[in-house]
Amino acid sequence: MIDPLMLADNLAQVQRRMAAAATRARRDPADVTLVAVSKGQPAAAIQAAYQLGVRDFGESYLEEALPKIADVTDWLAAHGAAADPIRWHLVGHLQSRKAGRAVGPFALIHSVDRVKIAYKLSQLAGQAALSVPILLEVNAAAEPSKYGFTWDAVGQAVPAVAGLPGLSLAGLMTIAPIVAHAELARPVFQRLYALRAALHAQYPAANWRHLSMGMTDDFEVAIEEGATLVRIGRAIFGER
Ligand SMILES: *Cc1c(COP(=O)(O)O)cnc(C)c1O
């Protein structure tokens, strides 16, 4: 696990860079939330980051996430911190047959990447009498290796998803293509921002609050282009 002093240093640097990017774009730094992506990290690393003030954590794989969430939740209770809980974010692809296990533990599911999984989550959330906040994932570069709606398909998915009981649509998410320089990802972030504006105009009743975009290699550009949630792993916890 990462040395706690190095973790504190990394976190402070990320927070400084986030605030600087927001300020450059004349945005309020408080409008951008850091989601610390803790996949591949032990519960102890999450606890260390919690003690440094992080309250939003992202996980990609249910099998890995659920036992860690249970461990960390027990740890919070044992430290009298149950009243200051963690918001867990699911950022990885969710298989339909596992969807039931994602309803409940996660404050936000970023990775709704097909209408079928939205139907499934809606049904399960209804059974559990829960409302599950979700984002629609856009496959920005239409890379076959990645999940998500194409730019065109997301517009068609919104009317199918927005009214589903048990789901609360809260915006869009994307993973930018890996590029040699973060600047090259800027058009993708600009396009997601514009898409959200267009969808907002078309479907004003839905909540379009969030743009989840930006990772270790490109979060500053994403913030300059309007990200409200950045998902950062390696810059905080070190290489996986
Ligand atoms: C792993 C992952 C991240 C974090 O990536 P880093 O490059 O470590 O910052 C963000 N989003 C998703 C969807 C991921 O799978």
PDBQT file of the ligand as one rigid body, heavy atoms in Angstrom, charges set to zero:
ROOT
HETATM    1  C1  LIG A 301      -9.540   3.193 -13.470  1.00  0.00    +0.000 C 
HETATM    2  C2  LIG A 301     -10.537   4.204 -13.841  1.00  0.00    +0.000 A 
HETATM    3  C3  LIG A 301     -10.362   5.558 -13.523  1.00  0.00    +0.000 A 
HETATM    4  C4  LIG A 301      -9.118   6.101 -12.862  1.00  0.00    +0.000 C 
HETATM    5  O1  LIG A 301      -8.045   6.038 -13.755  1.00  0.00    +0.000 OA
HETATM    6  P1  LIG A 301      -6.622   6.690 -13.396  1.00  0.00    +0.000 P 
HETATM    7  O2  LIG A 301      -5.951   6.741 -14.708  1.00  0.00    +0.000 OA
HETATM    8  O3  LIG A 301      -5.984   5.766 -12.410  1.00  0.00    +0.000 OA
HETATM    9  O4  LIG A 301      -6.867   8.024 -12.814  1.00  0.00    +0.000 OA
HETATM   10  C5  LIG A 301     -11.375   6.448 -13.864  1.00  0.00    +0.000 A 
HETATM   11  N1  LIG A 301     -12.489   6.029 -14.494  1.00  0.00    +0.000 NA
HETATM   12  C6  LIG A 301     -12.694   4.746 -14.801  1.00  0.00    +0.000 A 
HETATM   13  C7  LIG A 301     -13.946   4.365 -15.493  1.00  0.00    +0.000 C 
HETATM   14  C8  LIG A 301     -11.728   3.795 -14.499  1.00  0.00    +0.000 A 
HETATM   15  O5  LIG A 301     -11.942   2.523 -14.847  1.00  0.00    +0.000 OA
ENDROOT
TORSDOF 0
